[in-house]
Amino acid sequence: MKANENNILRLISGPDKKFIIPVYQRPYSWKKKNCEQLLKDLKDVYERGHKSHFFGSLVYVSENSGSCEEFIIIDGQQRITTVSLLLLAICNFLIEHPDIKIASINTTKIKNAYLTDEYADNAKKLKLKLIQGDDAAYDALIERNRPIENTCVTANYKYFYSEIKKMTLEELEGIYNAIGKLDIVSISLQPQNGDDPQLIFESLNSTGLDLETADKIRNYVLMNMNYKEQERFYKKYWESLEQTVGRYDINKFIRYYLAIKTRKLYDEKKLYFEFKYYREGSQCSIDVILKDMIEYAGYYRSIVNPKQEKTAYSDILERINKLDMKTCIPLIMDLFKAETNGYITEEKLSKALEIIENFIVRREICSLPTNIFNKLFVQIGAEVDKEIKNNNMDYYDVFCYKLLSKTGKSRFPNNHDFREHFDSYDLYNAKSSMKKYILERLENFGNKELVAVEQLIDEKKLTIEHIMPQTLSDEWKQQLGKNWEIIKEKYLNTIGNLTLTAYNSNYSNLSFQKKKTMEEKGFSFSKLFLNDYIKKCDEWGERQIKKRADILYKKAEKIWWIPDVVEDNEIEKTEWINWDEDVDITSKKISQVEVMGTLMETKDMSDAYRKIHKSLFELEPTIYYKLDFAWFNQSKENMKRAYELSENAYIETNKSSQSKFNSIKKIAEAMQLDSNDIRLLMINKPIK
């Protein structure tokens, strides 16, 4: 690495020089406020007679292409581009106003020494080569062609030009002379001597305006290539990737792609380094990885934009998107990959997607936690792949079995579970997207004439209405009877008491008869399925709410169906359980544990017990000493089969599997760990 003090005009002047912004860099992005600050600084330089003004650093890798020296800019794109735009604005202004003469400003010198290489052929004439898009806008300004709008290049050039028009000749001359006093530190990296441009780039971008994760990954992929290789890779792979998933979605896509490859769903802040670890640990070349990413990008596009490519399962994907449960995307991409590989037919893929939809909805209605989805949806695909490779089994059958075999907080609610919670589910206070989705499905399933429920609610042409109102009049209390408070508390926001109406919500406190018979808009005039039973009723109370919930449940069981799974003794039943779950661990094999993100292989529950406590003790030993745990002691005397965690720290191992699991729960509670901080992979071995 060589660092030199330099003057920016001296650096960029002279023949056979080209300053290249590599394709992995972000587009030029300085805003008007940055340009205002530059003009203010330049004005201070000439008004106060400063000899120089420090303008930051320019970090580059120098390459000799044979015909010229190429400076590949690692850091400093914004500064060198902005100065070039200001010089160009001064040059063009004076060319377009030949009556204005300033002796110290030579427009020919500006153009031929600072902006272009007068001896180069046209294709290589521009000294500064920006990334695609910016490059075309800059070229149009140089050639004084019609400007390309919607770029910071054009916007900042226009700003400088408009400010120059307001200046006196003295001010313009002062600004130009001040540009010549902009000093920089030019830092030349030398990869041949061990300089790593990628590490230096990471260090330079660790503060200030953060790069997007995708930008960092793109830079990591391309930076250590020569310029021509960068261009080829960018156009062949990265540009295709961005076009497929969309620039604004690429971070999300990379997150789900990595989840499939590593079987962990990382926080977006960790993606860059996790991608590096994945790439460096992979046996595949970067070409192979990028081709694979483009394939999965196609799957991602089909999932998030199902209307673009009409398929047999487009409608199902649209419904899943309405559930706003993005963590299922890795599992859906697993299914798409299985179809590509011929493991599952389009028909069974459609059914598998419906099962995911039904799984999410049943769990929502049964009030089961959603935080388990982050790991469950990532792991299912791996579990299925393992079975079909080892046992040559049907992909769809194993998929169904794996999903339905989950227990506890991870379970797929069966019909008994679903029925038990359906009547009491608080639909009214559910997430807006879920509320509209459930009502739309209950209304339209099995009907030929579909109602655009979501659209009509958004347009306020339909409202979600409490039949028994939120505020009860004396008439309503009388109708509900002496237990009206209990009935209201129990049923107010439930499915049995909610419907869709076209009348104004201001009328919601009216008596049931008035709601029913209101001209044109009452329940009696409704064509909606949801109101079929209501218009047959003469009164509304607990009995009617329960009856309607029963009618809707029978439909719900058909909508959100659960697959029949034949127990297959060939399939190994595995299940990740969190430390805080109520589960019987007796006679279960534990093959892996995960503690605070670290995965460890284990032989059995005893091995898991030792490794978990060892990890937690190293993390926070004082908890063990402070609390009076019967299974922990500072001496191994009077302990049966003591295991040493550290000097003067022992746990007793002569305990049942369930007791060992309970001890883990006790220490995790004491440490106030999150549910996912300790997990155990529990296995029921198949019967051979």
N, C-alpha and C positions, 0 to 999 in steps of 0.2 A: 504494500500500500504506500503510495506517495502522495503527500499533501503539499500544495504550494499556494502561496498568496498569488492572486491573479486579478486582472481587471476583466470584467465580463466582455467588453468590446474587443479587447486584445485576444481573448480566448476564442471568440467566434469569428474573428476576421481572418483573412488569408485564404488562399486557394486550397483545393483538395481536402476540405474538411466537411464532415457531415455529422450532425447531431441527431441521433435516432431515439425516439421514445418507443421502447419495445412494446409489442402487442399485449404483453401481460399487464402493463400499467393501466390504471384507470383513465378515463377520458379527462382532458383538461377541464378543471373545475373551479378556478378562481372566480369569485363573484365581483360585483360592482364595488363592494366595500373594500376588497383587497386592492383593486385598481385605484380607488380613491386614496387609499393609504400610500401607495407607491408614488402617486403624483404629489401628495403632501410631503413625503420624504424628499423627493427630488427638488421641490420648491424650497425646502429648508436648506438643502445643500447649496443651491446657488445664492439664495438671499443672505445666508450667513457666511458664505465664502469658505465652506468646508473643502478640504483637499480630497476627501474621500468619504464614502459611506459604505459600511459593511452590509452586504446584501445576502448573506447566508452562504451555504455550501452547494457545490455541485459534485455529486458522486457518480462516477462512470467507469465503464470498462472500455478500454481502447482496443480496437481491432483494425488491422491493416487489410483492406479488401483488395489491394493491388492498385486500384485506380485512385483511392483516397483513404484517408484515415477516418474511421467511423468511431464516434463516441456514443456508446450505448448508455443512456442515462438511467441510473439506478435511483437517484434522488435529485430533485431540482427541476423537474419538468415544469412546474407552475411558474418558477422564476424566469427560466430561459424563454418560455413561450410568451409570457406577459411582456418582457422587454422587447421581444421580436415584434409583437403586435403594436407596441407603442412606437417603435422605430418605423414600422410600416405605415401607421397612421400619419406620422410626421411627413414621411416621404410622399405618400399619396396626396396629402393636403397641399404640399408645396407644388407638386406636379400639376394638380388641378387648379392651382391659383398662381399662374406664371408671373403675375404682376407683383407678387410678394417675393422680395429678395432678402435673404439672410446670408451674408458672406460665409459665416462659419458652418453653415449646414449645406453639405454637398449631397444632393439626392442620389446622384450616380454612385457615390461611395457607399451610401446606406444600402442601396439595392445590391451592388456588385460585391461589396466586401462583407456586409453583415447578414444579408438576407438570402442571397443566391451566390452561386459560383458561376461567374460569367464564362468560364472556359469549359464547363461541363455540358454534356448533351442535355436536352430538355427534360428527359426522364429523371435525371439526377441533379437538376439545377438548384432545387430548394436545399438550403443548408440544414433546415430544421424539418425532420420528417416526423409528423405526429401519428397517432394511431388512426385507424380507419374511421372515417366520419369527420374527425377533427382535421385530418390531412386534406380532405377534399375542400373543407370550408376555408382552410388557410391558403390553399392553392388558388381558390377563387378570388380571395382578397389580393394576393400577390399579382395575379393576372388582371385584376380590376374587372372581373366578370360579375355576373349577378350573384350577390351574397347568398350563402346557404344559411337559412335561419335556424332557430332552435338549437344553436350550439353556443357554448360559452366563448368560443373563439370569435365568432361573428359579433356577439353581444358586447364583448369587451373592446374589440376593435372599434365598434360604433361609438362606444362610450368615450374612448380616447379621442376619436375624430371630432366628436361634438365638443369636448373640452378644449381641444386645440383651436377650434373655430372661435372660442370666446377669449383666447389669450391675445395679449399684445405681442408685438414682434420681440420685445425684450424678454417677456415671460417665456415665449416659445424657445428662443435662443438659450435662455437660462436652463430650461428643462432638458433640452438636448445635450448641452454641455455637462449637466449633472449626470446624465446616463453614463457618460464617459468616466465618471468618478465612482461608479458602482464597483466595489471590490468584493471578491468572493474567495472562498477557499476551495480550490479544485482538488478533488481527491480521486486519484487514479488507482483502481483496484487491479491487482495482478494475480489472476487465478493460478497462473503457472508457478507462482511463489507461495501458494497456499491460501490466498485470500478467497473467502467463500462469499460470493455476492448475495446468496440467499440469507445467510446468517446476518450479514450486515444490513440487508434490507429489513429483516425482522426487527433488528435493534433500532433502526431508524424509524420504524413504524410502530414501536411499542408505546410511544407517547403521541400526543396531538390527535388529529382527526383519524379515527380508526378506519382501517380498510374493512370492507365487507369480507366475511369468511371466504366467500367464493373467489374474491380478488386475491386473497392470500394463497389459496390453493392453486389458482391459475398461475400465479407467480412462481410458486414452488415447483410446479410441473415444468414451466418453460424457462426459468431464469438461467439455468446452467447450460442451456443449449446455445449454439451460435445463432446469429440473427436470422439466417435463412431457415434454419431448423425451427426456430420460434414461429416464423411466419407460416411454415407448412403445418406444424402441429396446431396452431391457433385456428387456421382455416379448416383443417380436416376434422378436428375433434372439438375444440372448445367452442368455436362459433356455432357448430352444429348442436352442441349441448345447450347453449344459451337459447338458441332458436327453438329447440324442442320444448324445454320447460319454461322458458321466459326468464328474462334477467332477474326479475323481482322474486321469482320462486326458486332460484337455483340454490340458495342456502338451505331451504326446506328440503329440496330434493336430495342434496348431499347428505343431510342428516338422516333421511330414511334409507338412502343407499348404504351408508356406513352401518346402519343398524342391521341390515341384512347380512352384510359381510362380516361383522364382528359380533353380532347378536347382542348388542347393547345400544340403547337409544340415548345418545349423548346430548347434553345441553349444547346449544348453538355456539356458546362461547368457547367450547373445547374442541370444536370440529376440526379446526386447522391442524392442531397438533395430533389429534387422533387420526386424521387422514395421513399425516406424515408417518405415524407409527404403522398404520395399515400398509402403506406403500412400501416402507422399508422392510416390513416383515413378510411381504408377499413374495412369492416365487415368480410372479408375472412381471413382464416388462410394462412400462408406462403405456405403450401402445395398446396392449391387451386390456389394461385397466380402463383406459378411456373408451375403448370400443364397448366394453361391458357397461360402462356408465351410460353410454348413448342408448344401448338396448333398454336399460332400466328407465332411462329418461322417457322413452316411448311409453312404457307402462304407466309412469307417473302422469304423463299428459292425459292418457286415456282415463285415469282415475279422477283427476281434478277437473277435467273438461269433457265429461262423457257425451255432451251434445255434439262435439266436433266430429266424432267418429261413431256413427250409429251401429250398435252391435246388439246381440241378443240380451246383453246384460247392462246396456246403457241406463235403462230406467232404474235398475237396482242401484247402480253407482250414484245416480242422482239422489236417490233416497238416502243412501249412506252419507253423502255429502251434507244433506240437511241435518243429520244427527250431530254434525260438527265434532266428530271424534277422529281427528287426524291421525292418532296413534295407530289406527288399524291399517294405514297405508302400507307399511312394510309387509304385513301378512297378505294383503291383496296383491302386492308386487310378487311375492312368493308364488301365489296362485297363477298369476300371468306367466311367470317363468316356467311353472310346471306345465301349463298348456303349450307353451312354445316347445318344450322338450318332449311333448307327447304323453305326459303322465296323466293328464286329465282332459276330458272332452269339453267342448264349449257348453254343452248342456249341464254337465256336472259342475263346471266352473260357475255357471249362473246359480245353481243350487247352493254352492259353497258361499257365494257372496250373500245370498239371502240368509244363510245361517249366521254369518257375521252380523248382518243387520239385526236379525232376531235376537242374537246373543246380547247385543248392546241394549236393545229396547227392553228385553225381559229383565236385565240387570238394573236398568233405570227404574222400572216400575217396582222392582223388589228392593229398591234403595240400597243396592250393593255399591261399594266404592269403585270409582273409576281410576284411581291411581295404580291399580294392578295392571291396567292395559299397557303401560309403558314397556313392561318386560314381557307380559304374557303374549301380546301380539307379535313380538319379535322372536320369542322362543318357539312358538307353535310350528312355524315353518321348518326350523332346524330339527325339531322332534319328528315331524312327518318325513323329512328327507332321510333321516337316520333309519327309520323303519322300512321305507320302500327300498333302500339300498341294501339293507341287511337281509330282509325277508321277502323281497320282490312282491310286495303287497299292493293293493289298489290304493291309489293316492287319496281319492275322495273318501273311501271308507276309513282310512287311517286319520285323515283330517277330522272327520266327524267324531271318531273315537277319542282323539286327543283333546278336542275341545269339550266334549261332554264328560270326560273322565276327571275334570278338575273339581276340586272340592273346596269347602270353606268359602273364604272371601273371593276365590277365583271361579266359583262354580257357575255352570250354565243352569239357571233356574228351571226345574221341571214343572210340569203342569200343576202339581199340587202347590208348589212354592209360588208360582205365578198367580194362581187363583186366590191364594191366601192374601196376597198383597194388592191385587187388582182393585178391589173395592175401596181400599183406604189410601190409595196412591194420591198424593197431593199434586194433581195435574196443574192446577191454576198457578202454583208458584214454581213450576218447572221452568227451565230455561226456555226462552221464547221460541227458539227454533225447534226444540223438542215438543213443546206444547202444540204448535201448529202442525208439526209432522204427525203426531198421534191422532189429532182430530181429523186430519186429511185422510189418513189411512183408514180410520174407522168409518168415515163417510163414503169413501170411494171403492173400497175393496169389494169385489164381486158385482159392482154396478156398471152398467153399460154407459150411462150418461155421467161422465166425470165432472166434478165440481172443482174449480181452481181455488181451493180453500185458502192456501197461503197467499195467493195474489189478492183475493177479495178481502182478506183480513188486512193486508198491507194497504190496500186502497180504501179501507174503512167502509166497505160495502157490506161486510159481515163483521160481527163482533162476537167475542167469546163471552157467553152469558151464564151467570148463575141462575138456575131456575128458582130454587129457594134463595132469596137475595142475601147479600152480605149484611144489610141493615133490615131487621125484621120489624114490620109494622105490627100493631095489635092484632090485625086481622090474620097475619101470618102466624103469630104466636098462638092464636086460638086454634088455627087449623092444625098446627103441629102438635098441639096438646101440651100437657103439663111438663113433659120432658123436652120442651123446645130448645132449651139451652144445650142439653146433651146432644140432641139431634144436629143442631147447627154446628157445634164443635166437631162432631164426628164426620159429617158428610158434606159440609159447605163447599170445599174446594176439590172434592173427589170427582172421578169420571162420571159417576151416576148422576151428579147434580150439575154438570157442565154441558153446554150445547152451543150451537151457532145460531145467531139470529140476524135479521136484517133491520130490526127496529133500533131506534136510538137508545143508547145505554141510560139516558136520563129516565127512561121508563122502567128501569130494572127493579124498582121497589114496589111496583104495582102488584096487586093480588094475582094469584095463579090464573083465575078465570079471565081477568083482563089481559094478561100476557098471552093467554091461549086464544082469545077471540078478537084481539085487536085487528081492525080492518086491514086486510091485505098483508100485514106484517106479523100477525100473531102465529103461534104454533100451528093452529088449525089450517093455516094457509100455506104452511111451509112444504116444500117439495124435498127437503133434505131427509136422508135416511135417519140422521141423528135425532130427528124430531118425530119419527113415526110413532113411537110408543107414547111420547108426551101428549100428542094431540088426541090420544084415545083415553086419557085420564081426566077425571072430573075434579080431582084434588091432587095435592102434591105433599107427600110426607115421607117418613122413613121407609114405609113399605114400598112406595113407588120408586124411591131412589135405589133401593136394594134390587128391585125387580129390573130396573133399567140397567143397572150395573151388570146384572146376570146376563141380560140380552147382549150387552156390548162385550162381555167376557167371551161368550161363545164365538163371537166374530173374531175377537182378538186372538183366541187360541188358533184359529185358522190363518190369520194374518201372520202372526209371529210364531210360526210352527217350530217344533223341535224335532230333529231327525231321529228315526229309529236306528239304534246301533246294536248290532249283534256282538256280544262279548267275544272277542277273539283272543284265544290263549297264546297266539303267536306274538301279540303286541305287548311290548314292555310299557307298563303304565308308570309314567314319571310325572312329578308335580313339584314345582317350586313352592315352598311355603315360607311365609315371613315369620319372624320370631314371635309376633304378637297374636298369631292365630291360635284358636282353640282347636287343636287337632290331636288325634291319638297317634303317637309315634311308635307305639309298641309293635315289635316285629317288622318294622320298616327299615329298609336299607337306605343309608344316606351316602350318596356317591360324590356329592360336591357341596361345598359351602361357599358363600360369598359374604365377606365381612368388609364393610365400608368400601365396596367396589373391587376388592381383591378376591379372585376366584382360587379356590384350593380343592384339590382332589382328596377324597376321604374314603376309607375302607368301610366304615360303619358308623353308628351313632357315637360310639366311644371315641373314635378318632376325631369325629366332628366336634364333640364336646371339648376335647383337649385343644384342638386348633382354634376354636372360637374363643375360648377363655384365654388362651395364650395371646391372641391378637388384641383382645379387649384390655387385658392386663397391661400390655405394652403401651396401649393408647392412653389409659387413665388408671394407673395402679392405686391411687389414693382411695378410689371408690371401694375397692376390695377391703382395704384396711379399716375404713370408716364404718362400714355396715357389718352387722353381725350375721354373716351367712354361715349356716351350719356346715356347709360343704367346703369352706375355705378356712385355712389356718396358717399361721406363720411358722408352725412346726409340723413335721410329718408324724410326730408321735401321736398315738391314739387315733390315727387315721388309717382306714382300710384302703390299701392300694393307692397311696398318695402319688400325685403327679406334680412335678415341680414346674411352676410357672416362671419362677425366678428365685434368687436367693431369699430365703425366709418367706416364701409364698408358695403354698401348695393347695391343690384341690383334690377332693376325694373322688375316686373313680369307681368304687364299688357301689354303684347305684343303678337303678333301673333306667331304661332308655327314656321313659316319661319324666323321671326325676331329673335326669340330665337336661332334657329340653326345658323343664320348668326353671332350672337354675339359670339357664341362658336368658329366659324371659325376665327373671328377677334382676339380673345385672343390667340388661338392656333397658329396663324400666328405670333403674337407678341412674343410668347414664343419659336418660331422656333421648334415646335413639329414635329415629324415624322407622316406620314399619319396614321400609326397604333396605335399611342399613345392614340387617343380617338376614340371609336367606339360606334355606337348606333344600337340596334336591332330593326328594323322597321317591323311592322306587318300590313298586310292587313287581316282582319278577314274574314273567309269563310262565304259565304251566306248560311243561314240555311233555 
